[in-house]
Amino acid sequence: MRAAVAERAELLWETARALHADPENAFAEHRAAALLTARLEEAGFAVERGTAGLPTAFTARSGQGRPAVALLLEYDALPGLGHACGHNLIAAAGLGAALAVDAVLGGSAGCVMAVGTPAEEGGGGKATETEAGVFDGVDAALMFHPGVHSWSRAPLTAQVQYRVAFHGRAAHPTGNPTEGVDALAALIELFNVLAGLGRRLPPASHVQGIITHGGTATNIVPEYAEGRFGLRAATTGALEELTGRLRDCAEGVALATGTRAETVRATPRYEHFRDSGVLSDRFAGHLAGAGITLTPPVPGVQLGSSDIGNVSTRVPAIHPFVAIMDDGSDHTPEFAAAAASPRARDVLVAVTGALACTAADVLLSADLREEAWERHRRGED
């Protein structure tokens, strides 16, 4: 399997560099999807474009039926920063692993899928695909993420955004001030209430908000005000509780101020990530053979959220981090540069081999599949 990856190393690096040089943002990754599907079709994969009704999503298959393993490809960039999250490497690694498994096993051991998952950066392509049943009938979903840590699993939290609007009544602030019902004052009061709530939340939970509409003129009491609030929590259940508290706070402020509150979900919900420990161990073992050691994540450290969490609720999944730089953070210009560096090339080849070997393990070992599914059904990492 590693030999099959090595044969394609230059092709994979060319793909990663091409994506890096031509970044496209969420749901606009048309050239990226075209490039990746072309590579898969050249290798004989059957490609379906527009998966789950998403124009830049795709599913490519080699083989049929069960067992089945999915390699996940992300390829959206960040506005203004390009590939500062390294999705160019994720796409190339998933592509390479799928090509290698197909080259070595063909369709003899089951089905290998390369799933194009657009808009991880806020759009939730995997959430939409999961709801559409793309991962039904899949035994494992595999991907990696470049980072500043080399961790065997990803401590990814649940997150969602809500729009909270207050409806009041316009008036002249001096001509008839008692007739006005100030929607902006209600929104500001909600910020104050949430600040007090935040002091009592668990460490992994928080609410962060911005004002998106605060009125139209200083001499008009605002009849409408709107804010957008990002909510995070360690688990999906804790996020649901936090969402309920946001609604309660908004309704309480509305009651106190004589306004009407409207709370509406503004983004797909990213569920917390459930790591398949048995599959992550396999991946870490294969990667160690290439000279890269993964460790457990540092306790208490959270690295944001991802729609891979939604996939991990349905099937056993892995999402290890592998460092392409030793300090700093992703979502920075420095990380964007690192995603096209010589170190990134070395990581890409090593990780692609480990993903391909792990995918082969899933396809070839009924015992491994059963253990992964049994732990998944029990809710164990």
C-alpha positions in Angstrom: 0.0 0.0 0.0 2.8 2.4 0.8 4.5 1.6 -2.5 1.2 2.5 -4.3 1.2 5.8 -2.4 4.9 6.4 -3.2 4.2 5.9 -6.9 1.6 8.6 -6.8 3.4 11.0 -4.4 4.2 13.6 -7.1 0.6 13.5 -8.3 -0.7 14.1 -4.8 1.7 16.9 -4.1 0.8 18.5 -7.5 -2.9 18.3 -6.5 -2.3 19.8 -3.0 -0.2 22.6 -4.5 -2.9 23.3 -7.2 -5.6 23.6 -4.6 -3.4 25.8 -2.4 -2.7 28.2 -5.3 -6.4 28.5 -6.3 -8.4 28.7 -3.0 -12.1 28.7 -3.2 -14.5 29.4 -0.3 -17.3 27.4 1.1 -19.8 26.0 -1.5 -17.9 27.7 -4.3 -15.2 25.0 -4.7 -16.0 24.3 -8.3 -12.5 24.1 -9.7 -11.3 22.0 -6.7 -14.2 19.5 -7.1 -13.5 19.3 -10.9 -9.8 18.6 -10.3 -10.4 15.9 -7.7 -13.2 14.2 -9.6 -11.1 14.2 -12.8 -8.2 12.4 -10.9 -10.7 9.8 -9.6 -12.3 9.2 -13.0 -8.9 8.8 -14.6 -8.3 5.9 -12.1 -11.6 4.3 -13.0 -13.8 5.4 -10.1 -17.5 5.8 -10.7 -18.1 9.5 -9.8 -21.4 11.0 -8.7 -21.4 14.8 -8.7 -23.8 17.0 -6.7 -24.1 14.6 -3.9 -26.8 15.5 -1.3 -27.9 18.3 -3.6 -24.6 20.2 -3.0 -23.1 21.4 -6.3 -19.5 21.1 -5.2 -19.9 17.7 -3.3 -19.2 14.3 -4.9 -19.0 10.6 -4.2 -16.6 8.4 -6.1 -16.7 4.6 -5.7 -14.6 1.6 -6.5 -16.2 -1.7 -5.8 -19.7 -2.4 -4.4 -21.6 -3.4 -1.3 -20.2 -4.1 2.1 -17.7 -3.8 3.7 -17.3 -0.2 2.7 -14.9 2.5 3.8 -15.1 6.3 3.1 -12.1 8.6 2.7 -13.3 12.2 3.3 -11.9 15.1 1.3 -12.2 18.7 2.4 -11.2 21.4 0.0 -12.8 24.8 1.0 -10.5 27.7 1.9 -10.8 30.6 4.3 -11.9 34.0 3.1 -8.9 36.3 2.9 -6.5 33.6 4.1 -6.6 30.9 1.5 -5.7 27.4 2.7 -4.8 28.5 6.2 -6.5 25.4 7.6 -4.7 23.0 5.3 -7.7 21.5 3.5 -5.6 21.2 0.4 -3.7 18.5 2.2 -6.8 16.8 3.5 -8.2 16.6 -0.1 -4.9 15.2 -1.5 -4.5 12.7 1.3 -8.0 11.3 0.9 -7.6 11.2 -2.8 -4.3 9.4 -2.5 -5.6 6.8 0.0 -8.6 6.0 -2.2 -6.3 5.6 -5.3 -3.9 3.4 -3.4 -6.6 1.1 -1.9 -8.1 0.8 -5.4 -4.8 0.0 -6.9 -3.9 -2.7 -4.4 -7.3 -4.3 -3.6 -9.4 -3.3 -6.6 -13.0 -4.1 -5.8 -12.2 -7.5 -4.4 -12.5 -6.6 -0.7 -15.6 -4.3 -0.8 -16.2 -0.7 -1.6 -13.8 2.2 -1.2 -15.4 5.7 -1.4 -13.8 9.1 -1.8 -16.4 11.6 -0.5 -16.0 15.2 -1.4 -17.2 17.3 1.5 -17.5 21.0 0.8 -17.8 23.9 3.2 -16.4 22.6 6.4 -15.6 26.2 7.4 -19.1 27.0 8.6 -21.3 25.6 5.8 -21.6 22.1 7.1 -21.3 20.0 4.0 -20.8 16.8 6.0 -23.9 17.6 8.1 -26.0 17.8 4.9 -24.4 14.7 3.5 -25.0 12.8 6.7 -28.7 13.8 6.8 -29.0 12.7 3.2 -27.8 9.2 4.0 -24.4 9.4 2.2 -22.7 7.5 5.0 -25.5 4.9 5.4 -23.9 1.5 4.6 -20.4 2.7 5.4 -18.3 0.9 8.0 -15.7 3.6 8.7 -15.1 7.2 7.7 -11.4 8.2 7.7 -9.6 11.6 7.4 -6.8 13.5 8.9 -6.2 17.2 9.6 -3.0 19.1 9.5 -2.2 21.2 12.6 0.4 22.3 15.1 -0.1 19.1 17.2 0.3 15.5 16.4 -2.6 13.9 18.3 -4.2 10.6 17.7 -7.7 12.0 18.1 -9.4 15.3 17.8 -11.0 17.0 20.9 -13.7 18.7 18.8 -16.7 20.3 20.5 -20.3 20.8 19.3 -21.2 24.3 18.0 -24.0 26.2 16.3 -25.0 29.8 15.6 -28.3 31.5 16.3 -29.8 34.8 15.2 -31.7 36.6 17.9 -33.9 39.5 16.9 -35.9 41.9 19.1 -39.0 43.7 17.7 -40.0 47.0 19.4 -41.7 50.2 18.3 -40.2 53.2 16.5 -40.6 56.7 18.0 -38.8 60.0 18.1 -36.4 59.9 21.2 -37.3 63.5 22.2 -40.6 64.2 20.4 -42.5 61.2 21.9 -40.0 59.1 23.8 -42.6 57.3 25.9 -44.2 55.8 22.7 -41.0 54.0 21.7 -40.0 50.4 22.6 -36.2 50.2 22.1 -35.3 46.9 20.4 -31.6 47.8 20.6 -31.7 48.3 24.4 -33.3 44.8 24.6 -30.4 43.3 22.6 -27.8 45.1 24.7 -29.5 43.7 27.8 -29.3 40.2 26.3 -25.6 40.7 26.0 -25.5 41.7 29.7 -27.5 38.7 30.8 -25.4 36.3 28.7 -22.2 37.8 30.3 -23.6 36.8 33.7 -24.6 33.4 32.4 -21.1 32.8 31.0 -19.5 32.9 34.5 -21.6 29.9 35.5 -21.1 27.7 32.4 -18.8 24.7 32.2 -15.2 25.3 30.9 -15.9 24.0 27.4 -19.2 26.0 27.0 -19.4 29.6 25.9 -21.6 32.1 24.0 -20.0 34.8 21.8 -22.2 37.3 20.1 -22.0 40.3 17.7 -24.6 43.0 16.8 -25.6 42.6 13.2 -28.3 45.3 13.1 -28.7 48.1 15.7 -31.0 50.6 14.1 -31.2 53.0 11.2 -30.7 56.5 12.6 -29.8 58.1 15.9 -33.1 60.1 16.1 -35.3 57.1 15.8 -35.8 54.6 18.6 -34.8 51.3 17.0 -37.8 49.1 16.3 -35.7 46.2 15.2 -32.3 45.0 16.5 -30.5 41.7 15.7 -27.5 39.8 17.0 -25.7 36.7 15.9 -24.5 34.3 18.6 -22.0 31.4 18.4 -22.6 28.6 21.0 -20.1 25.9 21.8 -20.2 23.0 24.3 -18.2 19.8 24.9 -21.0 17.6 23.8 -24.1 17.8 21.6 -26.3 17.3 24.7 -24.6 20.2 26.5 -25.1 22.4 23.4 -28.8 21.6 23.4 -29.0 22.7 27.0 -27.1 25.9 26.2 -29.4 26.6 23.3 -32.3 26.4 25.6 -30.7 28.8 28.0 -30.1 31.3 25.2 -33.8 31.1 24.3 -34.8 31.5 27.9 -32.6 34.6 28.3 -34.0 36.2 25.1 -37.6 35.6 26.2 -36.8 36.9 29.7 -35.3 40.1 28.3 -38.3 40.5 25.9 -40.7 40.2 28.8 -38.7 42.8 30.8 -38.4 45.3 28.0 -41.8 45.0 26.3 -40.3 43.7 23.1 -40.8 40.5 21.2 -37.9 38.1 20.8 -37.2 35.8 17.8 -34.5 33.1 18.1 -33.7 31.2 14.9 -30.9 28.8 14.1 -28.5 30.4 11.6 -26.1 27.6 10.7 -26.1 23.8 10.6 -25.3 22.3 14.0 -21.9 20.7 14.3 -22.1 17.7 16.7 -19.2 16.8 19.0 -16.7 14.4 17.5 -16.8 10.7 18.7 -13.5 9.1 18.0 -13.2 5.4 17.1 -10.4 4.5 19.3 -9.7 1.1 17.8 -9.4 2.7 14.3 -7.4 5.7 15.5 -4.9 3.2 17.1 -4.5 1.4 13.8 -3.9 4.7 12.0 -1.3 5.8 14.7 0.5 2.5 14.3 0.7 2.8 10.6 1.9 6.4 10.8 4.6 5.4 13.4 6.0 3.1 10.7 6.6 6.3 8.6 8.4 7.9 11.5 5.6 10.2 12.9 4.5 9.5 16.5 1.0 10.6 17.6 0.1 11.2 21.3 -3.2 11.6 23.0 -4.5 15.2 23.1 -3.6 17.4 26.0 -6.5 17.1 28.6 -8.8 20.1 28.6 -7.6 21.5 25.3 -10.3 22.1 22.7 -9.5 22.7 19.0 -12.8 24.1 17.8 -15.5 22.2 16.0 -16.0 20.4 12.7 -18.8 18.7 10.8 -16.9 15.4 11.0 -18.7 15.3 14.3 -22.0 14.7 12.5 -20.5 11.8 10.6 -19.0 10.3 13.7 -22.5 10.0 15.3 -23.5 7.6 12.4 -20.3 5.5 11.7 -17.0 4.8 13.3 -14.7 7.7 12.4 -11.2 9.1 12.8 -9.8 12.6 12.6 -6.2 12.7 13.9 -4.1 15.8 13.8 -0.6 15.7 12.3 1.7 18.7 12.7 3.0 20.6 9.7 4.4 23.4 12.0 5.5 23.3 15.6 3.9 26.4 17.1 1.4 29.1 16.3 -2.1 28.3 15.1 -4.1 27.4 12.0 -6.3 30.1 10.4 -3.2 32.3 10.1 -1.0 33.4 7.1 1.8 31.4 8.7 -0.2 28.2 8.6 -1.3 28.9 5.0 2.4 29.0 4.1 3.1 25.8 6.0 0.4 24.0 4.0 2.6 24.3 0.9 5.9 23.7 2.6 8.4 20.8 2.2 7.3 19.5 5.6 3.7 19.4 4.4 4.8 17.3 1.5 6.5 14.8 3.7 3.4 14.7 6.1 1.1 14.3 3.1 2.9 11.2 1.8 3.2 9.6 5.3 -0.4 10.3 6.2 -1.8 9.1 2.9 0.0 5.8 3.4 -1.4 5.4 7.0 -4.9 6.3 5.8 -4.7 3.7 3.0 -3.4 1.0 5.3 -6.2 1.8 7.8 -8.8 1.6 5.1 -7.4 -1.8 4.0 -7.6 -3.0 7.6 -11.3 -2.1 7.7 -12.0 -3.8 4.4 -10.0 -7.0 5.1 -10.7 -7.6 8.8 -14.2 -8.5 9.9 -13.0 -8.6 13.5 -11.8 -5.0 13.4 -15.1 -3.9 11.8 -17.1 -5.7 14.5 -15.0 -4.2 17.3 -15.3 -0.7 15.9 -19.1 -1.0 15.5 -19.6 -2.6 18.9 -17.7 0.3 20.6 -19.6 2.8 18.5 -23.0 1.3 19.5 -21.9 1.5 23.2 -20.9 5.1 22.7 -17.2 4.4 23.6 -14.2 6.1 22.1 
